[in-house]
Amino acid sequence: MTDKVLHEQKYSTIASEIKSILLISIGIFSAGFGLESFLVPNGYIDGGITGISLLVKIFTPGIPLSILLVIFNTPFIILGFRQVSREFAVKSILAIAGLALVIQFVHFPILTKDPLLIACFGGLFLGVGIGFAMRGGSVLDGTEVLAIYLSRQSRMSIGDIILIFNILIFLTGAYLLSIEVALYAILTYFVASKAITYIIEGIEEYTGITIISTESEKIREMLVHDLGHGVTLYSAKKGFGKRGIHASESFDVVYTVVTRLEVPKLQTGVNEIDPQAFIIMNSIKDTKGGMIKKRTAVH
């Protein structure tokens, strides 16, 4: 490798680590704010390891929440070292330690006593915090690590394991505290999970578009020149058509990625070229590189 290439790789690595630290830091303070300003002072709980810590905190007020978070998450971080990677485990240790320090030493104001606002906004800030931490390559809650491990040992999916785990927490909360607290905890968890999904999948939702048409070249030109998107062409043959099962007409399949807001414009453009075109759309969590955003027009 040349010195220039090595320098670019080093710069890229440093930039990536700085971005990771920034995302994790935002996550730590957002989660700390959600816990200290909403959930903890009002005796509310959430799902996951955080929910267990909050539940234990209610019955052992002498033990700081920061200590409980570290104690309950440590076994799962060790598990993450074995199941995921060393880098993931180190970042998660630092993230959880950072959250513990923020909760212990940064005093956020209590903003409301309204139960609905507590559940919604407590879950929102906690979910945003966990989401940013995950985008930074770490976790603030070890539930996901446990779910990954158990899913590899059984036929259950990660989502099913997390759901069962949280149902047990909510049932325990209903038994030890009250059904009302458990119901608000479910609402908190629902809001938090939606916030995590929103952060993880990106502010813009992307849609992968596969277009099957005999007018593929015209559609390609429309996507590149009118919408400003990159495209990929796949060579294909018809397996069944108007002439029967032996039809073998060759054509190109067009694939591109657009934001959800651009889907109607794309459909209109394709329909003007070939009303019979077959369009397949799939949700995409995130993208990297390529021509995703619309290019600025050159005048």
C-alpha positions as a Markdown table, in Angstrom:
| # | Residue | x | y | z |
|---|---|---|---|---|
| 1 | Met | 0.0 | 0.0 | 0.0 |
| 2 | Thr | 1.1 | 3.6 | -0.7 |
| 3 | Asp | 1.6 | 6.1 | 2.1 |
| 4 | Lys | -1.5 | 8.0 | 0.8 |
| 5 | Val | -3.7 | 4.9 | 1.1 |
| 6 | Leu | -2.4 | 4.1 | 4.6 |
| 7 | His | -3.0 | 7.8 | 5.6 |
| 8 | Glu | -6.5 | 7.7 | 4.3 |
| 9 | Gln | -7.3 | 4.4 | 6.1 |
| 10 | Lys | -5.9 | 5.8 | 9.3 |
| 11 | Tyr | -7.9 | 9.0 | 8.9 |
| 12 | Ser | -11.1 | 6.9 | 8.2 |
| 13 | Thr | -10.5 | 4.8 | 11.3 |
| 14 | Ile | -10.0 | 7.8 | 13.5 |
| 15 | Ala | -13.1 | 9.5 | 12.1 |
| 16 | Ser | -15.1 | 6.3 | 12.7 |
| 17 | Glu | -14.0 | 6.1 | 16.3 |
| 18 | Ile | -14.7 | 9.8 | 17.0 |
| 19 | Lys | -18.2 | 9.3 | 15.5 |
| 20 | Ser | -18.7 | 6.2 | 17.7 |
| 21 | Ile | -17.7 | 8.0 | 20.8 |
| 22 | Leu | -20.0 | 10.9 | 20.0 |
| 23 | Leu | -23.0 | 8.6 | 19.4 |
| 24 | Ile | -22.4 | 6.7 | 22.6 |
| 25 | Ser | -22.0 | 9.9 | 24.6 |
| 26 | Ile | -25.3 | 11.3 | 23.2 |
| 27 | Gly | -26.9 | 7.9 | 24.1 |
| 28 | Ile | -25.5 | 8.0 | 27.7 |
| 29 | Phe | -26.9 | 11.5 | 28.4 |
| 30 | Ser | -30.3 | 10.8 | 26.7 |
| 31 | Ala | -30.8 | 7.6 | 28.7 |
| 32 | Gly | -29.6 | 9.3 | 31.9 |
| 33 | Phe | -32.1 | 12.1 | 31.3 |
| 34 | Gly | -34.9 | 9.7 | 30.7 |
| 35 | Leu | -34.2 | 7.7 | 33.9 |
| 36 | Glu | -33.4 | 10.6 | 36.2 |
| 37 | Ser | -36.1 | 13.1 | 35.1 |
| 38 | Phe | -38.9 | 10.7 | 34.6 |
| 39 | Leu | -38.7 | 7.0 | 35.6 |
| 40 | Val | -36.6 | 6.8 | 38.7 |
| 41 | Pro | -38.1 | 9.5 | 40.9 |
| 42 | Asn | -41.6 | 8.3 | 40.1 |
| 43 | Gly | -41.0 | 4.6 | 40.8 |
| 44 | Tyr | -41.6 | 3.5 | 37.2 |
| 45 | Ile | -39.9 | 0.6 | 35.5 |
| 46 | Asp | -39.0 | -0.5 | 32.0 |
| 47 | Gly | -38.2 | -3.7 | 30.2 |
| 48 | Gly | -34.8 | -5.4 | 29.9 |
| 49 | Ile | -31.9 | -5.3 | 32.4 |
| 50 | Thr | -32.7 | -1.6 | 33.0 |
| 51 | Gly | -36.2 | -2.7 | 34.1 |
| 52 | Ile | -34.8 | -5.2 | 36.5 |
| 53 | Ser | -32.4 | -2.6 | 37.9 |
| 54 | Leu | -35.3 | -0.1 | 38.4 |
| 55 | Leu | -37.4 | -2.8 | 40.0 |
| 56 | Val | -34.7 | -3.8 | 42.5 |
| 57 | Lys | -34.0 | -0.1 | 43.1 |
| 58 | Ile | -37.6 | 0.4 | 44.3 |
| 59 | Phe | -37.2 | -2.3 | 47.0 |
| 60 | Thr | -33.6 | -1.4 | 47.9 |
| 61 | Pro | -33.5 | 2.4 | 48.0 |
| 62 | Gly | -30.1 | 2.3 | 49.7 |
| 63 | Ile | -28.4 | 0.9 | 46.7 |
| 64 | Pro | -27.7 | 3.5 | 43.9 |
| 65 | Leu | -29.2 | 2.7 | 40.5 |
| 66 | Ser | -25.8 | 3.3 | 39.0 |
| 67 | Ile | -24.4 | 0.3 | 40.9 |
| 68 | Leu | -27.3 | -1.9 | 40.0 |
| 69 | Leu | -27.0 | -1.1 | 36.3 |
| 70 | Val | -23.3 | -2.1 | 36.4 |
| 71 | Ile | -23.9 | -5.3 | 38.5 |
| 72 | Phe | -26.8 | -6.6 | 36.4 |
| 73 | Asn | -25.2 | -5.8 | 33.0 |
| 74 | Thr | -21.7 | -7.1 | 33.7 |
| 75 | Pro | -22.5 | -10.9 | 33.1 |
| 76 | Phe | -24.1 | -10.0 | 29.7 |
| 77 | Ile | -21.2 | -7.9 | 28.7 |
| 78 | Ile | -18.9 | -10.8 | 29.4 |
| 79 | Leu | -21.2 | -12.9 | 27.3 |
| 80 | Gly | -21.0 | -10.3 | 24.6 |
| 81 | Phe | -17.2 | -10.6 | 24.6 |
| 82 | Arg | -17.6 | -14.3 | 23.7 |
| 83 | Gln | -20.6 | -14.0 | 21.4 |
| 84 | Val | -20.0 | -10.8 | 19.5 |
| 85 | Ser | -16.5 | -9.2 | 19.7 |
| 86 | Arg | -13.9 | -7.8 | 22.0 |
| 87 | Glu | -14.4 | -4.3 | 20.6 |
| 88 | Phe | -18.2 | -4.5 | 21.3 |
| 89 | Ala | -17.6 | -5.7 | 24.9 |
| 90 | Val | -15.1 | -2.9 | 25.6 |
| 91 | Lys | -17.4 | -0.2 | 24.1 |
| 92 | Ser | -20.3 | -1.6 | 26.1 |
| 93 | Ile | -18.4 | -1.6 | 29.3 |
| 94 | Leu | -17.4 | 2.1 | 28.8 |
| 95 | Ala | -21.0 | 3.0 | 27.8 |
| 96 | Ile | -22.6 | 1.4 | 30.8 |
| 97 | Ala | -19.9 | 2.8 | 33.1 |
| 98 | Gly | -20.5 | 6.2 | 31.6 |
| 99 | Leu | -24.3 | 5.9 | 32.1 |
| 100 | Ala | -23.7 | 4.9 | 35.8 |
| 101 | Leu | -21.4 | 8.0 | 36.3 |
| 102 | Val | -24.0 | 10.3 | 34.6 |
| 103 | Ile | -26.8 | 8.9 | 36.9 |
| 104 | Gln | -24.6 | 9.2 | 39.9 |
| 105 | Phe | -23.2 | 12.7 | 39.4 |
| 106 | Val | -25.3 | 14.6 | 36.9 |
| 107 | His | -28.5 | 15.8 | 38.5 |
| 108 | Phe | -31.4 | 16.2 | 36.0 |
| 109 | Pro | -34.5 | 18.0 | 37.1 |
| 110 | Ile | -37.8 | 16.1 | 37.7 |
| 111 | Leu | -40.0 | 17.5 | 35.0 |
| 112 | Thr | -43.5 | 16.0 | 35.6 |
| 113 | Lys | -45.6 | 13.9 | 37.9 |
| 114 | Asp | -48.2 | 13.0 | 35.2 |
| 115 | Pro | -48.1 | 9.2 | 34.8 |
| 116 | Leu | -48.8 | 9.2 | 31.1 |
| 117 | Leu | -46.0 | 11.8 | 30.4 |
| 118 | Ile | -43.6 | 9.9 | 32.6 |
| 119 | Ala | -44.2 | 6.6 | 30.7 |
| 120 | Cys | -44.1 | 8.2 | 27.3 |
| 121 | Phe | -41.2 | 10.6 | 27.6 |
| 122 | Gly | -39.2 | 8.4 | 30.0 |
| 123 | Gly | -39.4 | 5.6 | 27.4 |
| 124 | Leu | -38.7 | 8.1 | 24.6 |
| 125 | Phe | -35.4 | 9.4 | 26.0 |
| 126 | Leu | -34.3 | 6.0 | 27.3 |
| 127 | Gly | -35.0 | 4.4 | 23.8 |
| 128 | Val | -33.2 | 7.2 | 22.0 |
| 129 | Gly | -30.2 | 6.8 | 24.3 |
| 130 | Ile | -30.1 | 3.0 | 23.8 |
| 131 | Gly | -30.5 | 3.5 | 20.0 |
| 132 | Phe | -27.6 | 6.0 | 19.8 |
| 133 | Ala | -25.4 | 3.7 | 21.9 |
| 134 | Met | -26.1 | 0.8 | 19.5 |
| 135 | Arg | -25.3 | 2.9 | 16.5 |
| 136 | Gly | -22.0 | 3.7 | 18.2 |
| 137 | Gly | -21.3 | -0.1 | 18.5 |
| 138 | Ser | -22.2 | -0.7 | 22.1 |
| 139 | Val | -25.3 | -1.4 | 24.3 |
| 140 | Leu | -26.6 | 0.2 | 27.4 |
| 141 | Asp | -28.8 | -2.8 | 28.2 |
| 142 | Gly | -27.5 | -6.4 | 28.1 |
| 143 | Thr | -30.9 | -7.9 | 27.1 |
| 144 | Glu | -29.9 | -8.0 | 23.4 |
| 145 | Val | -26.7 | -9.9 | 24.2 |
| 146 | Leu | -28.7 | -12.5 | 26.1 |
| 147 | Ala | -31.2 | -12.8 | 23.3 |
| 148 | Ile | -28.5 | -13.3 | 20.7 |
| 149 | Tyr | -26.9 | -16.0 | 22.9 |
| 150 | Leu | -30.2 | -17.9 | 23.6 |
| 151 | Ser | -31.3 | -17.6 | 19.9 |
| 152 | Arg | -28.2 | -19.5 | 18.9 |
| 153 | Gln | -29.0 | -22.2 | 21.4 |
| 154 | Ser | -32.6 | -22.6 | 20.4 |
| 155 | Arg | -35.0 | -22.1 | 17.5 |
| 156 | Met | -36.5 | -18.9 | 19.0 |
| 157 | Ser | -35.8 | -15.6 | 17.3 |
| 158 | Ile | -34.1 | -12.7 | 19.1 |
| 159 | Gly | -37.4 | -10.7 | 19.1 |
| 160 | Asp | -39.3 | -13.6 | 20.7 |
| 161 | Ile | -36.7 | -14.0 | 23.5 |
| 162 | Ile | -36.7 | -10.3 | 24.3 |
| 163 | Leu | -40.5 | -10.3 | 24.4 |
| 164 | Ile | -40.7 | -13.3 | 26.8 |
| 165 | Phe | -38.0 | -11.8 | 29.0 |
| 166 | Asn | -39.9 | -8.5 | 29.3 |
| 167 | Ile | -43.3 | -10.2 | 29.9 |
| 168 | Leu | -41.7 | -11.9 | 32.9 |
| 169 | Ile | -40.5 | -8.5 | 34.1 |
| 170 | Phe | -43.9 | -6.9 | 33.7 |
| 171 | Leu | -45.6 | -9.8 | 35.4 |
| 172 | Thr | -43.2 | -9.4 | 38.3 |
| 173 | Gly | -43.9 | -5.7 | 38.4 |
| 174 | Ala | -47.6 | -6.3 | 38.5 |
| 175 | Tyr | -47.3 | -8.7 | 41.4 |
| 176 | Leu | -44.8 | -6.7 | 43.5 |
| 177 | Leu | -46.0 | -3.2 | 42.7 |
| 178 | Ser | -49.4 | -2.9 | 41.0 |
| 179 | Ile | -51.1 | -3.7 | 37.7 |
| 180 | Glu | -51.2 | 0.0 | 37.0 |
| 181 | Val | -47.4 | 0.4 | 37.3 |
| 182 | Ala | -47.0 | -2.7 | 35.1 |
| 183 | Leu | -49.3 | -1.3 | 32.4 |
| 184 | Tyr | -47.4 | 2.0 | 32.4 |
| 185 | Ala | -44.2 | 0.0 | 32.2 |
| 186 | Ile | -45.5 | -1.8 | 29.1 |
| 187 | Leu | -46.2 | 1.7 | 27.6 |
| 188 | Thr | -42.7 | 2.8 | 28.5 |
| 189 | Tyr | -41.2 | -0.2 | 26.9 |
| 190 | Phe | -43.3 | 0.2 | 23.7 |
| 191 | Val | -42.3 | 3.9 | 23.3 |
| 192 | Ala | -38.6 | 3.0 | 24.0 |
| 193 | Ser | -38.6 | 0.1 | 21.5 |
| 194 | Lys | -40.1 | 2.4 | 18.8 |
| 195 | Ala | -37.5 | 5.1 | 19.5 |
| 196 | Ile | -34.7 | 2.5 | 19.3 |
| 197 | Thr | -36.0 | 1.3 | 15.9 |
| 198 | Tyr | -36.3 | 4.8 | 14.7 |
| 199 | Ile | -32.7 | 5.6 | 15.6 |
| 200 | Ile | -31.2 | 2.3 | 14.5 |
| 201 | Glu | -32.9 | 2.4 | 11.1 |
| 202 | Gly | -32.1 | 6.0 | 10.5 |
| 203 | Ile | -34.1 | 9.1 | 10.3 |
| 204 | Glu | -34.8 | 8.5 | 6.7 |
| 205 | Glu | -36.3 | 5.1 | 5.8 |
| 206 | Tyr | -35.0 | 3.6 | 2.6 |
| 207 | Thr | -36.8 | 1.4 | 0.2 |
| 208 | Gly | -35.2 | -1.0 | -2.2 |
| 209 | Ile | -37.0 | -1.0 | -5.5 |
| 210 | Thr | -36.8 | -3.9 | -8.0 |
| 211 | Ile | -38.3 | -3.1 | -11.4 |
| 212 | Ile | -39.1 | -5.9 | -13.9 |
| 213 | Ser | -39.8 | -4.5 | -17.3 |
| 214 | Thr | -38.9 | -4.9 | -21.0 |
| 215 | Glu | -38.4 | -1.1 | -21.0 |
| 216 | Ser | -35.5 | -1.4 | -18.5 |
| 217 | Glu | -33.2 | 1.0 | -20.4 |
| 218 | Lys | -35.7 | 3.8 | -20.5 |
| 219 | Ile | -36.4 | 3.3 | -16.8 |
| 220 | Arg | -32.7 | 3.3 | -16.0 |
| 221 | Glu | -32.3 | 6.6 | -17.9 |
| 222 | Met | -35.3 | 8.1 | -16.0 |
| 223 | Leu | -33.9 | 7.0 | -12.6 |
| 224 | Val | -30.4 | 8.3 | -13.3 |
| 225 | His | -31.2 | 11.6 | -15.1 |
| 226 | Asp | -34.5 | 12.6 | -13.7 |
| 227 | Leu | -34.3 | 11.3 | -10.1 |
| 228 | Gly | -30.5 | 11.4 | -9.8 |
| 229 | His | -30.1 | 7.8 | -8.4 |
| 230 | Gly | -27.6 | 5.1 | -9.1 |
| 231 | Val | -29.0 | 1.8 | -10.4 |
| 232 | Thr | -27.9 | -1.8 | -10.8 |
| 233 | Leu | -29.0 | -3.9 | -13.7 |
| 234 | Tyr | -29.4 | -7.7 | -13.6 |
| 235 | Ser | -29.6 | -9.8 | -16.7 |
| 236 | Ala | -32.7 | -12.0 | -16.6 |
| 237 | Lys | -35.0 | -14.1 | -18.7 |
| 238 | Lys | -38.8 | -14.6 | -18.5 |
| 239 | Gly | -39.8 | -17.9 | -17.1 |
| 240 | Phe | -43.4 | -17.5 | -18.0 |
| 241 | Gly | -45.2 | -15.1 | -20.2 |
| 242 | Lys | -48.1 | -14.6 | -22.6 |
| 243 | Arg | -46.6 | -17.2 | -24.9 |
| 244 | Gly | -46.5 | -19.8 | -22.2 |
| 245 | Ile | -44.0 | -21.4 | -19.8 |
| 246 | His | -41.2 | -21.7 | -22.4 |
| 247 | Ala | -40.9 | -18.0 | -23.0 |
| 248 | Ser | -37.2 | -17.0 | -22.7 |
| 249 | Glu | -37.1 | -13.3 | -23.7 |
| 250 | Ser | -34.0 | -11.7 | -22.2 |
| 251 | Phe | -34.2 | -8.3 | -20.5 |
| 252 | Asp | -32.6 | -6.4 | -17.6 |
| 253 | Val | -34.0 | -6.1 | -14.1 |
| 254 | Val | -33.5 | -2.6 | -12.6 |
| 255 | Tyr | -32.6 | -2.2 | -8.9 |
| 256 | Thr | -32.3 | 1.0 | -7.0 |
| 257 | Val | -32.7 | 2.5 | -3.5 |
| 258 | Val | -34.7 | 5.6 | -2.7 |
| 259 | Thr | -36.2 | 7.3 | 0.4 |
| 260 | Arg | -39.8 | 6.6 | 1.1 |
| 261 | Leu | -40.7 | 10.2 | 0.1 |
| 262 | Glu | -39.4 | 9.5 | -3.4 |
| 263 | Val | -41.4 | 6.3 | -4.0 |
| 264 | Pro | -44.5 | 8.0 | -5.4 |
| 265 | Lys | -42.4 | 10.0 | -7.9 |
| 266 | Leu | -40.5 | 6.8 | -8.9 |
| 267 | Gln | -43.8 | 4.9 | -9.4 |
| 268 | Thr | -45.2 | 7.7 | -11.5 |
| 269 | Gly | -42.1 | 7.8 | -13.7 |
| 270 | Val | -42.1 | 4.0 | -14.2 |
| 271 | Asn | -45.8 | 4.0 | -15.0 |
| 272 | Glu | -45.4 | 6.6 | -17.7 |
| 273 | Ile | -42.7 | 4.4 | -19.4 |
| 274 | Asp | -44.3 | 1.0 | -18.8 |
| 275 | Pro | -47.7 | 0.7 | -17.1 |
| 276 | Gln | -47.2 | -3.1 | -17.1 |
| 277 | Ala | -43.9 | -3.0 | -15.2 |
| 278 | Phe | -43.7 | -5.3 | -12.1 |
| 279 | Ile | -42.4 | -3.3 | -9.1 |
| 280 | Ile | -41.2 | -5.0 | -5.9 |
| 281 | Met | -40.5 | -2.8 | -2.8 |
| 282 | Asn | -38.5 | -3.8 | 0.3 |
| 283 | Ser | -37.8 | -1.8 | 3.5 |
| 284 | Ile | -34.1 | -1.3 | 4.1 |
| 285 | Lys | -32.7 | -0.5 | 7.6 |
| 286 | Asp | -29.7 | 1.5 | 6.5 |
| 287 | Thr | -27.3 | 2.1 | 3.6 |
| 288 | Lys | -23.7 | 3.1 | 3.1 |
| 289 | Gly | -22.1 | 4.6 | 0.0 |
| 290 | Gly | -23.7 | 4.7 | -3.5 |
| 291 | Met | -26.0 | 7.4 | -4.9 |
| 292 | Ile | -28.8 | 7.4 | -2.3 |
| 293 | Lys | -29.6 | 11.1 | -1.9 |
| 294 | Lys | -30.9 | 13.1 | -4.8 |
| 295 | Arg | -28.1 | 15.0 | -6.5 |
| 296 | Thr | -28.2 | 18.7 | -6.7 |
| 297 | Ala | -29.2 | 19.8 | -10.2 |
| 298 | Val | -26.5 | 21.5 | -12.3 |
| 299 | His | -27.6 | 24.7 | -14.0 |
